[in-house]
Amino acid sequence: MTRVRVVVAEGCHLCGPAVEVVRRVCGESFEVLSITGDEALERRYRERIPVVEIDGMPTFTYEVDEDDLRAALQRHVGEADVPA
């Protein structure tokens, strides 16, 4: 099963819209990881959030488009496994 994760932080104006796009494509089958309060995650992600990862691979930063996310998932796992 493909794992989708959205890396977010409190106060990020781009994070909410990114999560909503991922929700429209993946339903509730994704993880939201907040970097807020975690120094190591802040150093790793702060300049790029939100980040959408597919199986641990950063695939989108800042913004994500529904059609582009579907296409990325299709390339990653094959059309049969992509949510409609």
VENSUL-V418521 format. One record per residue. N is the residue number from 1. RES is the residue in three letters. OMEGA is omega as a letter, one per 20 degrees, with the letter a starting at -180 (999 if undefined). Layout:
# VENSUL-V418521
n	res	omega
N	RES	OMEGA
N	RES	OMEGA
This chain:
# VENSUL-V418521
n	res	omega
1	MET	r
2	THR	r
3	ARG	r
4	VAL	r
5	ARG	r
6	VAL	r
7	VAL	a
8	VAL	r
9	ALA	r
10	GLU	r
11	GLY	a
12	CYS	a
13	HIS	r
14	LEU	a
15	CYS	a
16	GLY	r
17	PRO	r
18	ALA	r
19	VAL	a
20	GLU	r
21	VAL	r
22	VAL	r
23	ARG	r
24	ARG	a
25	VAL	a
26	CYS	a
27	GLY	r
28	GLU	a
29	SER	r
30	PHE	a
31	GLU	r
32	VAL	r
33	LEU	r
34	SER	r
35	ILE	a
36	THR	r
37	GLY	r
38	ASP	a
39	GLU	a
40	ALA	r
41	LEU	r
42	GLU	r
43	ARG	a
44	ARG	a
45	TYR	a
46	ARG	a
47	GLU	a
48	ARG	a
49	ILE	i
50	PRO	r
51	VAL	r
52	VAL	r
53	GLU	r
54	ILE	a
55	ASP	r
56	GLY	a
57	MET	r
58	PRO	a
59	THR	r
60	PHE	r
61	THR	r
62	TYR	a
63	GLU	r
64	VAL	r
65	ASP	a
66	GLU	a
67	ASP	r
68	ASP	r
69	LEU	r
70	ARG	r
71	ALA	r
72	ALA	r
73	LEU	r
74	GLN	r
75	ARG	a
76	HIS	a
77	VAL	a
78	GLY	a
79	GLU	a
80	ALA	a
81	ASP	a
82	VAL	r
83	PRO	a
84	ALA	999
